[in-house]
């Protein structure tokens, strides 16, 4: 009878030890990389008017010369993004 009691105690201890090992495992997830905002292509920017380009630059807090040619505004926007 004592042997059965000892076996039960050993099984209970083994059960709790195995469960504690599972709980201590820490799952490490890889950091999620933030997707970089896509730079608009030159072709996409050429479709916009000069005023739209200047508005876009203001929304994104970019400094562009308003008096410059459309091509200059496009290149300034692309350089700053």
C-alpha distances in whole Angstrom, upper triangle without the diagonal:
4,5,5,7,9,10,11,13,15,16,17,19,20,21,23,25,26,28,29,31,32,34,35,37,41,43,47,49,53,55,58,61,64,66,69,72,74,78,80,83,86,87,85,87,90,90,90,93,94,93,90,89,90,88,85,85,86,82,81,82,84,88,90,94,95,99,98,98,95,94,94,92,89,89,88,86,84,84,83,80
4,5,5,6,9,10,11,12,14,15,17,18,20,21,23,24,26,27,29,31,32,33,36,39,41,45,48,51,54,56,60,62,65,68,71,73,76,79,81,85,86,84,86,89,89,89,92,92,92,88,88,88,86,83,84,84,81,79,81,83,86,89,92,94,97,96,96,94,93,92,90,88,87,87,84,82,83,81,78
4,5,5,6,9,10,11,12,14,15,16,18,20,21,22,24,26,27,29,31,32,34,37,40,43,46,49,52,54,58,60,63,66,69,71,75,77,79,83,84,82,84,87,87,87,90,91,90,87,86,87,85,82,82,83,80,78,79,81,84,87,91,92,96,94,95,92,91,90,88,86,86,85,82,81,81,79,76
4,5,5,6,9,10,11,12,14,15,16,19,20,21,23,24,26,27,29,31,32,36,38,42,44,48,50,52,56,59,61,64,67,69,73,75,77,81,82,80,82,85,85,85,88,89,88,85,84,85,83,80,81,81,78,76,78,79,83,85,89,90,94,93,93,90,89,89,87,84,84,83,81,79,79,78,75
4,5,5,6,9,10,11,12,14,15,17,18,20,21,23,25,26,27,29,31,35,37,40,43,47,49,51,55,57,60,63,66,68,72,74,77,80,81,79,81,84,84,84,87,88,87,84,83,84,82,79,79,79,76,74,76,78,81,84,88,89,92,91,92,89,88,88,85,83,83,82,79,78,78,76,73
4,5,5,6,9,10,11,12,14,16,16,18,20,21,23,25,26,27,29,33,35,39,42,45,48,50,53,56,59,62,65,67,70,73,75,79,80,78,80,83,83,83,86,87,86,83,82,83,81,78,78,78,75,73,75,77,80,83,86,88,91,90,90,88,87,86,84,82,81,81,78,76,76,75,72
4,5,5,6,9,10,10,12,14,15,16,18,20,21,23,25,26,28,31,34,37,40,43,46,48,52,54,57,60,63,65,68,71,73,77,78,76,78,81,81,81,84,85,84,81,80,81,79,76,76,77,73,72,73,75,78,81,85,86,90,88,88,86,85,84,82,80,80,79,76,75,75,73,70
4,5,5,6,9,10,10,12,14,15,17,18,20,21,23,25,27,30,32,36,38,42,44,47,50,53,55,59,61,63,67,70,72,75,76,74,76,79,79,79,82,83,82,79,78,79,77,74,74,75,71,70,71,73,77,79,83,84,88,87,87,84,83,83,81,78,78,77,75,73,73,72,69
4,5,5,6,9,10,11,12,14,15,17,19,20,21,23,25,29,31,34,37,41,43,45,49,52,54,57,60,63,66,69,71,75,76,74,75,79,78,78,81,82,81,78,77,78,76,73,73,73,70,68,70,72,75,78,82,83,87,85,86,83,82,82,80,77,77,76,73,72,72,70,67
4,6,5,6,9,10,11,12,14,15,17,19,20,21,23,27,29,33,36,39,42,44,47,50,53,56,59,61,64,67,69,73,74,72,74,77,77,77,80,81,80,77,76,77,75,72,72,72,69,67,69,71,74,77,80,82,85,84,84,82,81,80,78,76,75,75,72,70,70,69,66
4,5,5,6,9,10,11,12,14,16,17,19,20,22,26,28,31,34,37,40,42,46,48,51,54,57,59,62,65,67,71,72,70,71,75,74,75,78,79,78,75,74,75,73,70,70,71,67,65,67,69,72,75,79,80,83,82,82,80,79,78,76,74,74,73,70,68,69,67,64
4,5,5,6,9,10,11,12,15,16,17,19,21,24,26,30,33,36,39,41,44,47,49,53,55,58,61,64,66,70,71,69,70,74,73,73,76,77,76,73,72,73,71,68,69,69,65,64,65,67,71,73,77,78,82,81,81,78,77,77,75,73,72,72,69,67,67,66,63
4,5,5,6,9,10,11,13,15,16,17,19,23,25,28,31,35,37,40,43,46,48,52,54,57,60,63,65,69,70,68,69,73,73,73,76,76,76,72,71,72,70,67,67,68,65,63,64,66,69,72,76,77,81,79,80,77,76,76,74,72,71,70,68,66,66,64,62
4,6,5,6,9,10,11,13,15,16,17,21,23,27,30,33,36,38,41,44,47,50,53,55,58,61,63,67,68,66,68,71,71,71,74,75,74,71,70,71,69,66,66,67,64,61,63,65,68,71,75,76,79,78,78,76,75,74,72,70,69,69,66,64,64,63,60
4,6,5,6,9,10,11,13,15,16,20,22,25,28,31,34,36,40,42,45,48,51,53,56,59,61,65,66,64,66,69,69,69,72,73,72,69,68,69,67,64,64,65,61,59,61,63,66,69,73,74,77,76,76,74,73,72,70,68,68,67,64,63,63,61,58
4,5,5,6,9,10,11,12,15,18,20,24,27,30,33,35,38,41,44,47,50,52,55,58,60,64,65,63,65,68,68,68,71,71,71,67,66,67,65,62,62,63,60,58,59,61,65,67,71,72,76,75,75,72,72,71,69,67,66,65,63,61,61,59,57
4,5,5,6,9,10,11,13,17,19,22,26,29,31,34,37,40,43,46,49,51,54,57,59,63,64,62,64,67,67,67,70,71,70,67,66,67,65,62,62,62,59,57,59,60,64,66,70,72,75,74,74,72,70,70,68,66,65,64,62,60,60,58,56
4,5,5,7,9,10,11,15,17,21,23,27,29,32,35,38,41,44,47,49,52,55,57,61,62,60,62,65,65,65,68,69,68,65,64,65,63,60,60,61,58,55,57,59,62,65,69,70,73,72,72,70,68,68,66,64,63,62,60,58,58,57,54
4,5,5,6,9,10,14,16,19,22,25,28,30,34,36,39,42,45,47,50,53,55,59,60,58,60,63,63,63,66,67,66,63,62,63,61,58,58,58,55,53,55,57,60,63,67,68,71,70,70,68,67,66,64,62,62,61,58,57,57,55,52
4,5,5,6,9,12,15,18,21,24,27,29,33,35,38,41,44,47,50,53,55,59,60,58,59,63,63,62,65,66,65,62,61,62,60,57,57,57,54,52,54,55,59,61,65,67,70,69,69,67,66,65,63,61,61,60,57,56,56,54,51
4,5,5,7,10,13,16,19,22,25,28,31,34,36,40,43,45,48,51,53,57,58,56,58,61,61,61,64,64,64,61,60,61,59,56,56,56,53,51,53,54,58,60,64,65,69,67,68,65,64,64,62,59,59,58,55,54,54,52,49
4,6,6,9,11,14,17,20,23,25,29,31,34,37,40,42,46,49,51,54,55,54,55,59,58,58,62,62,62,58,57,58,56,53,54,54,51,49,51,52,56,58,62,63,67,65,66,63,62,62,59,57,57,56,53,52,52,50,47
4,6,8,10,14,16,20,22,24,28,30,33,36,39,42,45,48,50,54,55,53,54,58,58,57,60,61,60,57,56,57,55,52,52,52,49,47,49,51,54,57,60,62,65,64,65,62,61,60,58,56,56,55,52,51,51,49,46
4,6,9,12,16,19,21,24,27,30,33,35,38,41,44,47,49,53,54,52,54,57,57,57,60,60,60,57,55,56,54,51,51,51,49,46,48,50,53,56,59,61,64,63,64,61,60,59,57,55,55,54,51,50,49,48,45
4,6,9,13,16,18,21,24,27,30,33,36,38,41,44,47,50,51,50,51,54,55,54,58,58,58,54,53,54,52,49,49,50,47,44,46,48,51,53,57,59,62,61,61,59,57,57,55,53,52,51,49,47,47,45,43
4,6,10,13,15,18,21,24,27,29,32,35,38,41,43,47,48,46,48,51,51,51,54,54,54,51,49,50,49,45,45,46,43,41,42,44,47,50,54,55,58,57,58,55,54,53,51,49,49,48,45,44,44,42,39
4,6,10,12,15,18,21,24,27,30,32,35,38,40,44,45,43,45,48,48,48,51,52,51,48,47,48,46,43,43,44,41,38,40,42,45,48,51,53,56,55,55,52,51,51,49,47,46,45,43,41,41,39,37
4,7,9,12,15,18,21,24,27,29,32,35,37,41,42,41,42,45,46,45,48,49,49,45,44,45,43,40,40,41,38,36,37,39,42,44,48,50,53,51,52,49,48,48,46,43,43,42,39,38,38,36,33
4,6,8,12,15,17,20,23,26,29,32,34,37,39,37,38,42,42,42,45,45,45,42,41,42,40,37,37,38,35,33,35,36,39,42,45,47,50,48,49,46,45,45,43,40,40,39,36,35,35,33,30
4,6,9,12,15,17,21,23,26,29,31,34,36,34,36,39,39,39,43,43,43,40,38,39,38,35,35,36,33,30,32,33,37,39,43,44,47,46,46,43,42,41,40,37,37,36,34,32,32,30,27
4,6,9,12,15,18,20,23,27,29,32,34,32,33,37,37,37,40,40,40,37,35,36,35,31,31,32,30,27,29,30,33,36,39,41,44,42,43,40,39,39,37,34,34,33,31,29,29,27,24
4,6,9,12,15,17,21,24,26,29,31,29,30,34,34,34,37,37,37,34,32,33,32,29,29,30,27,25,27,28,31,33,37,39,42,40,40,38,37,36,34,32,32,31,28,27,27,25,22
4,6,9,12,14,17,20,23,26,28,26,27,30,31,31,34,34,34,31,29,30,29,26,26,27,25,22,24,25,28,30,34,35,39,37,37,34,33,33,31,29,28,27,25,23,23,22,19
4,6,9,12,15,18,20,24,25,23,24,28,28,28,31,31,31,28,26,27,26,22,23,24,21,18,21,22,25,27,31,32,35,34,34,32,31,30,28,26,26,25,22,21,21,19,16
4,6,8,12,15,17,21,22,20,21,25,25,25,28,28,29,25,24,25,24,20,21,23,20,17,20,21,24,26,29,31,34,32,32,29,28,28,26,23,23,23,20,18,19,18,14
4,6,9,12,14,18,20,18,18,22,23,22,25,25,26,23,21,22,22,18,18,20,18,15,17,17,21,22,26,27,30,28,28,26,25,24,22,20,20,19,16,15,16,14,11
4,6,9,12,15,17,15,15,19,19,19,22,22,22,19,17,19,18,14,15,17,14,12,15,15,19,20,23,24,28,26,26,23,22,22,20,17,18,17,14,13,14,13,9
4,6,9,12,14,12,13,16,17,17,20,21,21,18,16,19,18,14,15,18,16,13,16,16,19,20,23,24,27,25,24,21,20,20,18,15,16,16,13,11,13,13,9
4,6,9,11,10,10,13,15,15,18,18,19,16,14,16,16,12,13,16,15,12,15,14,16,16,20,21,23,21,21,18,16,17,15,12,12,13,10,7,10,10,7
4,7,8,6,7,10,11,11,14,15,16,14,11,14,15,11,12,15,14,13,16,14,17,16,19,19,22,20,18,15,14,15,13,10,11,12,9,8,11,12,9
4,5,5,6,9,10,12,15,15,18,15,13,16,17,14,14,18,17,16,18,16,18,17,20,20,22,19,18,15,13,14,13,10,10,13,10,8,11,13,11
4,5,5,6,9,10,13,13,16,14,12,15,16,14,14,18,18,17,19,16,18,16,18,18,19,17,14,11,9,11,11,7,8,11,10,8,11,13,12
4,5,5,7,9,12,14,16,14,13,16,18,15,16,20,20,19,21,19,21,19,20,20,21,19,16,13,11,14,13,10,12,14,13,11,15,17,15
4,5,5,7,11,13,15,12,11,14,15,12,14,17,17,16,19,17,19,18,20,19,21,19,17,13,12,15,13,10,12,14,12,11,15,16,14
4,5,5,8,9,12,9,7,11,12,10,11,15,15,14,17,15,16,14,16,15,17,15,13,10,9,12,10,7,9,11,9,9,13,14,12
4,5,7,9,12,10,9,12,14,13,14,17,18,18,20,17,18,16,17,16,17,15,12,8,8,11,10,7,10,13,12,12,15,16,16
4,7,10,12,10,10,13,14,13,15,18,18,18,21,19,20,18,19,18,19,17,15,11,12,15,13,11,14,16,14,14,18,19,18
4,7,8,6,6,10,10,10,12,14,15,16,18,16,18,15,16,15,16,15,13,10,11,14,11,10,13,15,12,14,17,18,17
4,5,5,6,9,10,10,12,14,15,17,18,17,17,14,15,12,14,13,11,8,11,13,11,10,14,15,13,15,18,19,19
4,5,5,6,9,10,11,12,14,15,16,14,14,11,11,9,10,10,8,6,9,10,8,9,12,12,12,14,17,17,17
4,5,5,6,9,10,11,12,14,15,14,14,12,12,9,11,12,11,9,13,13,10,11,15,14,13,16,18,18,18
4,5,5,6,9,10,10,12,14,13,14,12,14,11,14,14,13,10,13,14,11,11,14,14,12,15,17,17,16
4,5,5,6,9,10,11,12,11,11,9,11,10,12,12,11,8,10,11,7,7,11,10,8,11,14,13,13
4,5,5,6,9,10,10,9,9,7,9,7,10,11,11,9,12,11,8,9,12,11,9,13,14,13,14
4,5,5,6,9,10,10,11,10,12,10,14,14,15,13,15,15,11,12,15,13,11,14,16,15,15
4,5,5,6,9,8,11,10,13,12,15,15,16,13,15,14,11,10,13,12,9,12,14,12,11
4,5,5,6,5,7,7,10,10,14,13,14,13,14,13,9,10,12,9,7,10,12,9,10
4,5,5,6,8,9,11,11,15,15,17,15,17,16,12,13,15,12,10,14,15,12,13
4,6,8,10,12,15,14,18,18,20,17,19,18,14,15,17,14,12,14,16,13,12
4,6,9,11,15,15,19,18,19,17,18,17,14,14,15,12,9,12,13,10,9
4,7,10,13,14,17,17,19,18,19,17,14,15,15,12,10,13,13,10,10
4,6,10,11,15,14,16,15,16,13,10,11,12,9,7,10,10,7,8
4,7,9,12,12,14,14,15,12,9,12,12,8,8,11,11,8,11
4,6,9,8,11,11,11,9,6,9,9,6,7,11,10,9,12
4,5,5,9,10,11,8,7,10,11,8,10,13,13,13,16
4,6,8,9,12,10,7,11,13,11,12,15,16,15,17
4,7,9,11,9,9,13,14,12,14,17,18,18,20
4,7,8,6,6,10,11,10,12,15,15,16,18
4,5,5,6,9,10,11,12,14,15,17,19
4,5,5,6,9,10,11,12,14,16,17
4,5,5,6,9,10,11,12,14,16
4,5,5,6,9,10,10,12,14
4,6,5,6,9,10,11,12
4,5,5,6,9,10,11
4,5,5,6,9,10
4,5,5,6,9
4,5,5,6
4,6,5
4,6
4
